[in-house]
Amino acid sequence: MSKIILPATIEHLENLVGFVSECARKTGFSNKRLKEIELASEESLVNIFNYAYPEKSGEVTVTCFSQKDTLLKIEIMDKGIPFDPLSLPEPDLHADLSERKVGGLGIFFIRQMVDEIQYRREDGNNILTLTIFINKAV
């Protein structure tokens, strides 16, 4: 298990995604899967930066649990306002662009890039867990 805690600001995005990337690399993921894991992590983190702390500053904690050559779990935790990203409806990708709702594509893309995604609210924390299996294509 590895962990990093930084302020939830865009200035720390590169360090946080780099941390996740290093965890994924050590787990044994291919370069293609590394890029997908980085993108899913980045999207999750940017949502926290933009929405979790509207009135104040806060931190984000990223914890990686890995089993070499098997799987990687990325736990992203913040103490921001309660929000379950999995409660968002699937976007209608077939609707005319002028009829589509703004937002909601980020979580859609995250779901495409990881094998499992879970959310829970625990002790005042939002906890998003992304699980990626090394031998399973998304």
N, C-alpha and C positions, 0 to 999 in steps of 0.2 A: 504494500500500500504506500502510495506517495501522495503528498498533499501540498497545495499552495494556497495562500490567502493573500489577496491584494484588494486595494480599493476598486469598487465597481465603476471604473471609468474607462473610456475608450483608449486612454493612454497606456493602459495595462493589457490591452487585448493581445498584442504580439507576444508578451511574456506568458500569458495564460494559454494561448493556443500552442505556443512552443512547448510548454510543459506537457500538454495533452499529446502532442505529436511525438515527443520523446518517449512517453509511456507506451504509445501505440507501436513505435519503432522497436522498442525493447521487447514487446509482446510478439513481434514477428510478422506484422502486417506488410503487405506489398505496398509499393509507392502509390498505386491507384487507390487502394483502401485508405492509406494515410491521408491523402488529399480529401477524401470523403469524410473521414473522421474529423479532420481539421475544420472542414466547412460546417459540419453539424455542430461542433463545439462553438465555433465562431458565431453562428446564428443564435444559438442558445445564450451565449454571453452578451451579445449586442442587445438582445431583448431585455436582459436584466439591466444593462447599462441605461437603456432608454426608458424603462418603465417601473423598475422595482422600487426606486427611491425618488419619487417625484418632489418631495419636500425637503429632503436631507441627503447627505452622502451616506454610503454604506460600503460594505465589503462583499466579496464573492469568494467562496471557498470551492476549489476544484480538487477532488480526490479521485485517484485512479487505483482501481483494483485490477490486477492482471494475473492471468494464468498463462504462462509462456506457451505459445503455439496453440492456444485454445480460445481465450476470450479476453475482452477488455470491458470493464465497467467504469464509466465516467460519471461521477456524482457531482452535480453542480448545485451549490447551496447558497441562498441569500436570505437575509432577514427583512426583505422588502415587503410590500403589500402582498397579501395573499392573491395568487393567480395560478390557476391550473391551465397550462397551455393545451392540455389534451381535451379540455372542454370545448375548444373551438370546433365549429363544424368543418367538415371537409370543404375546400373551395370548389366551386363549380367551374372546372376548367373548360367546359364546353360552352358556357354562356358567352354572349357577345361582350367584348371588352368594356363597352359603355354600361353594361348591366352588372358587371362584377363588383363585389364589395372590396373595399380597400383593406389590405392586410390579410393575414392568415396563411400566406404562402410559405413563410419561414418554417412553421411547424410541419407543414406538408412536406417540405423538402427534407427536414430532419428525419421524418418518418421514412422517407425513401432511402436514406443513407445509413440508417442503423437497423439492427435486427429487432431490438426491443426498446421501448421507451416507457418510463413510468414516472408518475408525479405523486408526491405526498407532501402534506403540510404537517410538520412535526415540531413541537416546542417553539413555535413562532418562526419557523424556517420553511421556505419553499425549497423542496429538494427534487431535482430532475435527474433521473438516472438513465443514461444511454448505455445499452449493451450491444457489443459488436462481437460476433463469433468469427474466428479467423478462417474457418473452412466453409462458411456459408455466404453465398453471394446474396446481395440485397436486390 
